[in-house]
């Protein structure tokens, strides 16, 4: 398996990090040959790839659209659905709590969480 050593830059101290190019030796060899043919270091090419991949992930997740009332209502309904799901989980935790732990700090925290979720659900339902 081929690996690339990523060198330090002026911002970071010079130390080497081993990065797996591929588990498949044929892919690793092809990558190495392509980098050699284009006279580009494997480390630089991997760094560029990782930066491009990270930027693509950030771009894929678009900001929510609250420009119209319809979009706002749709978002509020989705939030309500999540709140109800969280409340159901907290209720399951409370209901499955052994009797000897009822009244403990964890049990009280679950009760408080359910109360807070009920208040949030009520406030969002009015919207």
C-alpha positions in Angstrom: 0.0 0.0 0.0 1.3 3.4 -0.9 1.4 6.3 1.5 2.2 9.9 1.1 4.1 11.9 3.6 2.6 15.4 4.2 5.3 17.9 5.0 4.9 20.8 7.4 4.4 24.3 6.0 5.5 27.7 7.3 2.4 27.8 9.6 3.0 24.4 11.1 6.1 22.7 12.3 7.7 20.3 9.9 6.6 16.8 10.8 5.6 13.9 8.7 2.1 12.3 8.7 1.4 9.1 6.9 -1.8 9.1 4.8 -3.2 6.0 3.2 -3.9 6.6 -0.5 -5.8 3.4 -1.0 -6.2 -0.1 0.4 -6.0 -1.4 -3.2 -2.4 -1.5 -4.3 -3.4 -1.0 -8.0 -5.2 2.3 -7.1 -2.3 3.5 -4.9 0.2 2.7 -7.7 -1.9 4.5 -10.3 -2.1 7.5 -8.1 1.6 7.5 -7.5 2.3 7.2 -11.3 -0.2 10.0 -12.1 1.5 12.3 -9.6 4.9 11.4 -11.0 3.8 12.0 -14.5 2.3 15.4 -13.7 5.3 16.3 -11.5 3.1 16.9 -8.5 3.9 15.7 -5.0 1.5 13.1 -3.7 1.2 15.0 -0.4 0.2 18.2 -2.2 -2.3 16.4 -4.3 -3.9 14.6 -1.3 -4.1 17.9 0.6 -5.8 19.6 -2.4 -8.2 16.7 -2.7 -9.1 16.8 1.1 -9.6 20.6 0.9 -11.9 20.2 -2.2 -13.8 17.4 -0.5 -14.3 19.4 2.7 -15.5 22.4 0.7 -18.0 20.3 -1.3 -19.5 19.0 2.0 -19.9 22.5 3.3 -21.5 23.6 0.1 -23.9 20.7 0.0 -25.6 21.6 3.2 -27.5 24.7 2.2 -28.8 27.2 4.8 -32.5 26.9 5.6 -34.7 29.1 3.6 -37.0 31.2 5.7 -37.9 33.7 3.0 -41.6 32.8 2.8 -44.2 32.0 5.3 -44.6 28.6 3.8 -40.9 27.8 4.3 -41.1 29.0 7.9 -44.2 26.9 8.7 -42.5 23.8 7.1 -39.4 24.4 9.2 -41.6 24.9 12.3 -43.4 21.6 11.6 -40.1 19.8 11.2 -38.9 21.3 14.5 -42.1 20.2 16.2 -41.6 16.6 14.9 -38.1 16.5 16.4 -39.3 17.9 19.7 -42.0 15.3 19.9 -39.4 12.6 19.2 -37.1 13.9 21.9 -40.0 14.0 24.4 -40.8 10.4 23.6 -37.2 9.4 24.2 -37.2 11.2 27.5 -40.5 9.6 28.5 -39.1 6.2 27.7 -36.0 6.9 29.9 -38.3 8.0 32.7 -40.7 5.1 32.4 -37.8 2.6 32.3 -36.1 4.0 35.4 -35.9 1.5 38.2 -37.9 2.3 41.3 -34.8 2.7 43.5 -33.6 5.5 41.2 -36.8 7.4 41.1 -36.2 10.7 42.9 -32.5 10.7 42.0 -30.8 13.6 40.2 -31.0 11.7 36.8 -34.7 11.1 37.2 -35.3 14.8 38.1 -33.2 15.9 35.1 -35.4 13.7 32.9 -38.6 15.3 34.4 -37.2 18.8 33.8 -36.3 17.9 30.3 -39.8 16.7 29.6 -41.3 19.9 31.1 -38.9 22.0 29.0 -39.8 20.1 25.9 -43.5 20.5 26.7 -43.1 24.2 27.0 -41.2 24.4 23.7 -43.8 22.3 21.9 -46.6 24.5 23.3 -44.8 27.7 22.2 -44.0 26.4 18.7 -47.5 24.9 18.3 -48.9 28.4 18.7 -46.9 29.7 15.8 
